[in-house]
Amino acid sequence: MMRSTKSPERSPRLWRFMAAYFDRFVRRHLNALRLARWGVPADATGVAPLVIYSNHPAWWDAAILIVAADRLFSKRESFAPFDAAMLEKYGIFRKMGAFPVDLDSARGAAQFLSASRSILSAPNRAIWITAQGRFADVRARPLGLKPGVARLAEIAPEATILPLAVEYAFWEERGAEAFIAFGAPFAAAELLALPRPERLARLETALTATLDRLSDDVVAREPARFETLVAGRRGVGGVYDGWRRLAAALTGRRFEPGHRDGDGQEMRTR
């Protein structure tokens, strides 16, 4: 039987500081972080331990998940597995609830399950898992989720499981757009009732459906389908925006820094 270990470190003060830092970082480098209106998390106010598992499309994922955790699950203590080698390099994440996992060994699986057992033994906690365990394109199918995520139902049958889709795209502005959407939550006990070989497939099916629906909205390029969680700085900047600002002043128009004007029409130079 696996022994439970002490929960990973987590400093609430450091978490608040770093969450604010990443919020500013996203504002500075992305055009927006958008949440699909249909994908607002249904379990944001619950007390049962929460398992949030996502795809892993880009380097940006860590920043996006931290901002999402802070904005949408602020009353929970959030934790996440972290590649052991990378955690040695970025040790500050240890006090934000990150715990080391050796991704290339059987020992890593034991580390993951032991730490997760301790985390999920208390209420008002959430564990965030990029369940593919590697960077993968959002269009790749099957998703190839790591089997460890399906084991969490065995160690925390009272937990709620929540799929999270993450995607990035360029729309009209210079900066990229980040998009997230949560799927329908389900009880870990529901997963536990399935034969073990079917559990990972159940998780993959739920996340794939969430990803496909989110991608439909991203392709549609309709901002009204999303709630903006974080808005970055609009416009191109530099000489181009300086020229447009001067032209607006000379013609008595209001300067709109975005690529689209206030009516959603594309700005064109003349």
C-alpha positions, 0 to 999 in steps of 0.5 A, a space after each residue: 500500500 502506498 504511503 501518503 506523504 506530506 503535502 507540497 509546500 504552498 505559500 499563500 503570500 507567494 502565490 498571490 504575488 506570482 499570480 499577480 505577476 503572471 496576470 501582468 505577464 499575460 497582459 503584456 505579451 498576449 492580446 487576451 485570455 478568453 473563457 468560452 461562455 459555455 465553458 465556465 467551470 461548474 464547480 468553482 464554489 464546491 468544497 470537494 477536492 478537485 482534479 482539473 486535467 488539460 491538454 498541453 499545447 504550449 509553453 504558455 500553459 503554466 502562466 495561463 493555468 495559474 491565472 485561471 486558478 487565481 481568477 476562477 478558483 481563488 478560494 481553493 489551494 491549487 497544486 500541480 505536478 512539475 517536471 523534476 528537472 525543471 523544478 530544480 531550475 525554477 525552484 520558486 514554483 515549489 512554494 506555489 504548490 508545485 511538486 516534482 515528478 520524474 516523467 521518465 521513470 516508474 518512480 515518477 508515477 509513484 511520486 505523482 500518486 503519493 503527492 496527489 493522495 496527500 493533496 486530495 485528502 483535504 477539501 478546498 484543494 485543486 490539482 491541475 494536470 497537463 495530462 498529455 505530459 508533453 507538448 502536443 498540437 490541439 489537433 492531434 488525436 488521440 490525445 494520448 493522456 498519461 495513465 496516471 490521471 486515471 489512477 486519481 479516482 482510486 486514491 480520491 473517490 470523493 473528488 470532482 473531475 473537470 476537463 479543461 481545454 486550452 488553445 491559442 490563436 492569432 486573430 486581428 491583433 498583434 498579440 496571440 489570443 489564449 482560449 480556455 473552456 471547462 467541460 462538464 464535471 463528473 464524480 471520481 466515483 463515476 470513473 471508479 465504477 468503470 473497469 480500469 482499462 476504460 477509465 482513461 478512455 472516459 477521460 480522453 473522450 470528455 477532454 476531446 469533446 471539450 477541445 473540439 467545441 472550443 476549437 469551433 468557437 476559436 475558428 469562428 473568431 467571434 469575441 462575443 462567444 467568450 468572456 475576457 478574463 485578461 485583456 492585453 494592450 491592443 494595437 501594433 505600437 511604434 510608428 504605425 500606431 503613432 501615425 494613426 493617432 495623429 491622423 485621428 487627431 487631425 480628423 477629429 476622430 477618436 483613436 482606437 488602438 486595436 486593429 478593429 474600430 469600435 464597431 468591430 470593423 477592420 481598420 484600413 489605412 488610406 
